[in-house]
């Protein structure tokens, strides 16, 4: 699903780190080594059809690499 984040992500939490991330080997192959964390937060998003919603978004993040693979888990 194509979407754009409008503004900042709030209520950010880390819910998996290191070996707790199932996709760790793939992340390292694609983006490189780093201290990977799986995070979630709330953000206002614009969907491909132009509608704007509040959504829970999840992503992977590592120091020096940044946010990767953002996805919408729930529209609120």
C-alpha positions as CSV (number, residue, x, y, z in Angstrom):
1,X,0.0,0.0,0.0
2,X,1.4,3.4,-1.0
3,X,1.2,6.1,1.6
4,X,2.8,9.3,2.8
5,X,3.5,10.3,6.4
6,X,2.2,13.7,7.3
7,X,4.0,15.3,10.2
8,X,5.8,13.5,13.0
9,X,5.3,10.0,14.4
10,X,4.1,10.1,18.0
11,X,3.9,7.5,20.8
12,X,7.0,5.7,19.5
13,X,7.8,2.3,21.1
14,X,10.5,-0.3,20.5
15,X,9.0,-3.8,20.7
16,X,11.8,-6.0,19.4
17,X,15.6,-5.7,19.2
18,X,18.5,-7.9,18.0
19,X,17.7,-11.6,17.9
20,X,14.0,-10.8,18.7
21,X,13.6,-9.6,15.1
22,X,12.7,-12.6,12.8
23,X,13.9,-10.8,9.7
24,X,17.4,-10.0,11.1
25,X,19.5,-11.8,8.5
26,X,17.5,-10.3,5.6
27,X,17.9,-6.8,7.1
28,X,21.6,-7.2,7.4
29,X,21.9,-8.5,3.8
30,X,19.9,-5.7,2.3
31,X,20.9,-2.7,4.5
32,X,24.0,-3.7,6.4
33,X,25.0,-4.3,10.0
34,X,23.6,-2.1,12.7
35,X,21.8,-2.2,16.0
36,X,18.4,-3.0,14.5
37,X,15.1,-2.3,16.3
38,X,11.5,-3.0,15.3
39,X,9.4,0.1,16.3
40,X,5.9,1.3,16.2
41,X,4.1,4.6,16.6
42,X,1.1,6.7,15.6
43,X,1.1,8.9,12.5
44,X,-1.3,10.8,10.3
45,X,-1.0,9.3,6.8
46,X,-2.2,10.1,3.3
47,X,-3.2,7.0,1.3
48,X,-2.9,6.6,-2.4
49,X,-6.6,7.6,-2.9
50,X,-6.0,10.9,-1.2
51,X,-7.8,10.2,2.1
52,X,-6.1,11.1,5.4
53,X,-6.2,8.8,8.4
54,X,-4.6,8.3,11.8
55,X,-2.7,5.0,11.6
56,X,-0.4,2.7,13.6
57,X,2.8,2.3,11.6
58,X,5.6,-0.2,12.1
59,X,9.2,0.0,10.8
60,X,12.7,-1.2,11.2
61,X,15.4,1.2,12.4
62,X,19.1,1.1,12.9
63,X,21.6,3.8,14.0
64,X,23.4,5.3,11.0
65,X,21.0,3.6,8.6
66,X,17.6,5.1,9.5
67,X,14.0,4.0,9.2
68,X,13.3,1.3,6.7
69,X,10.2,-0.6,5.4
70,X,7.4,1.5,7.0
71,X,4.1,-0.2,6.9
72,X,0.6,0.5,8.1
73,X,-0.7,-2.0,10.6
74,X,-4.0,-0.4,11.6
75,X,-6.1,2.5,10.5
76,X,-7.5,4.2,13.6
